[in-house]
């Protein structure tokens, strides 16, 4: 089990990274990426602090992965910020996609894919052309466990299966109650229309890419 999208006190989460790590360890996780909300003002602050704990926890299981979630940044600026985040030490770059429940600027999904994000979080009513492009570029599309963001999971899953775009199940956890165990993550995928075999392949592909 693993999760590549969650939040700590370095943005709007409730827990420090060590507590997130401990809680997922108890659930048998192999890896956890902390991906706090960022724009140009704070991405270096977040990454510098996460690198400290990743260094301290080096060689421990679950693996603690340094990540970032680029959030509500104007689409033309996203590709350059993805590059800046990688240069500053981000091992996983997530972009906050065009969820149905927030006023994310149109064009964010496309900019994230073209910019080479690792994961496009909760991409809402993503277009078929964007899903095709994600498949070509290997950008993972998220099936979200978070209230509101999960409303388009079925749409995302259907198009991803149609065009063979990679999928990942993430919690987008902000509090302890948001953290997923394996059983609930599996049910989220099934609820989005995936088969048991689809879920198995999804987990294997995401593990190979990010762990």
NORUR-V37736 format. One record per residue. RES is the residue in three letters. OMEGA is omega in whole degrees, -180 to 180 (* if undefined). D_CENTER is the distance of its C-alpha to the mean C-alpha in Angstrom with 1 decimal. Layout:
RES	OMEGA	D_CENTER
RES	OMEGA	D_CENTER
//
This chain:
UNK	179	14.2
UNK	180	10.9
UNK	-176	7.6
UNK	179	4.8
UNK	173	3.8
UNK	-170	7.4
UNK	179	10.3
UNK	178	13.8
UNK	178	17.1
UNK	165	16.3
UNK	-175	14.9
UNK	175	15.3
UNK	-176	14.6
UNK	-171	17.8
UNK	170	17.7
UNK	-177	18.3
UNK	-178	16.1
UNK	179	19.0
UNK	174	19.1
UNK	-180	15.4
UNK	-178	16.2
UNK	-178	19.5
UNK	179	18.3
UNK	175	15.9
UNK	180	18.7
UNK	180	21.0
UNK	176	18.9
UNK	180	19.1
UNK	171	15.6
UNK	-179	15.7
UNK	177	12.7
UNK	175	10.4
UNK	174	8.2
UNK	-169	9.1
UNK	-176	7.4
UNK	-179	10.2
UNK	-175	11.1
UNK	167	13.3
UNK	-178	15.9
UNK	-174	18.9
UNK	-169	20.6
UNK	-175	18.4
UNK	179	15.9
UNK	177	18.7
UNK	-179	19.4
UNK	-175	16.0
UNK	179	15.7
UNK	-180	19.3
UNK	179	19.0
UNK	178	16.0
UNK	179	17.9
UNK	-178	20.9
UNK	177	19.5
UNK	177	17.8
UNK	-180	21.3
UNK	-177	23.0
UNK	-179	21.0
UNK	179	21.4
UNK	175	22.4
UNK	176	21.5
UNK	6	19.7
UNK	176	16.9
UNK	177	15.6
UNK	-172	14.1
UNK	-180	11.7
UNK	-179	11.9
UNK	-180	8.9
UNK	172	8.8
UNK	178	7.6
UNK	-165	10.5
UNK	176	11.8
UNK	174	14.9
UNK	179	16.2
UNK	-174	18.9
UNK	-179	17.9
UNK	-177	20.7
UNK	-173	19.4
UNK	-178	15.7
UNK	-180	16.7
UNK	179	18.8
UNK	173	16.4
UNK	179	13.9
UNK	179	17.0
UNK	-180	18.0
UNK	178	14.8
UNK	180	15.2
UNK	180	18.8
UNK	173	18.3
UNK	179	16.5
UNK	177	12.7
UNK	175	11.8
UNK	176	8.2
UNK	176	7.9
UNK	172	5.2
UNK	180	7.6
UNK	-173	8.4
UNK	-171	10.0
UNK	178	13.4
UNK	180	13.1
UNK	-169	16.5
UNK	176	17.0
UNK	-179	16.7
UNK	178	18.8
UNK	-175	16.2
UNK	177	18.5
UNK	-176	19.2
UNK	180	18.4
UNK	180	14.9
UNK	-178	13.4
UNK	-179	16.1
UNK	178	16.0
UNK	-180	12.3
UNK	180	13.4
UNK	-179	16.7
UNK	176	15.5
UNK	174	13.5
UNK	176	9.9
UNK	-176	8.0
UNK	171	5.2
UNK	-176	6.7
UNK	175	5.3
UNK	-173	8.4
UNK	174	10.8
UNK	-178	13.8
UNK	-180	17.0
UNK	-177	15.8
UNK	178	19.0
UNK	179	20.3
UNK	179	20.8
UNK	178	17.3
UNK	176	16.2
UNK	-179	19.0
UNK	177	17.9
UNK	178	14.3
UNK	-180	16.2
UNK	-174	18.6
UNK	178	16.2
UNK	177	13.9
UNK	-179	10.7
UNK	175	8.4
UNK	-172	8.3
UNK	162	6.4
UNK	-169	9.0
UNK	174	8.6
UNK	-174	10.8
UNK	178	11.5
UNK	180	15.0
UNK	180	15.5
UNK	-177	12.1
UNK	-172	12.9
UNK	-179	16.1
UNK	-178	15.3
UNK	-179	13.7
UNK	178	17.1
UNK	-179	17.4
UNK	-178	14.2
UNK	-178	15.1
UNK	-179	18.7
UNK	178	18.2
UNK	178	15.8
UNK	-179	18.5
UNK	-174	21.1
UNK	177	20.0
UNK	174	18.3
UNK	-179	14.9
UNK	180	12.4
UNK	174	10.2
UNK	177	7.7
UNK	179	8.1
UNK	-179	6.0
UNK	-168	8.2
UNK	-174	7.1
UNK	173	10.3
UNK	-178	12.8
UNK	-179	15.8
UNK	-177	17.2
UNK	-180	17.7
UNK	-174	14.1
UNK	-177	13.3
UNK	164	13.5
UNK	-174	16.2
UNK	-178	16.4
UNK	-179	18.8
UNK	177	16.8
UNK	178	13.7
UNK	-180	16.4
UNK	177	18.0
UNK	180	15.0
UNK	178	14.9
UNK	179	18.7
UNK	177	18.8
UNK	177	16.9
UNK	180	19.6
UNK	174	18.6
UNK	176	21.4
UNK	-179	21.5
UNK	176	21.7
UNK	-178	18.7
UNK	179	16.6
UNK	180	18.3
UNK	178	17.6
UNK	-178	13.9
UNK	-179	13.6
UNK	-179	16.0
UNK	-180	14.4
UNK	179	10.9
UNK	180	13.0
UNK	-177	15.3
UNK	-168	12.8
UNK	179	10.9
UNK	*	13.6
//
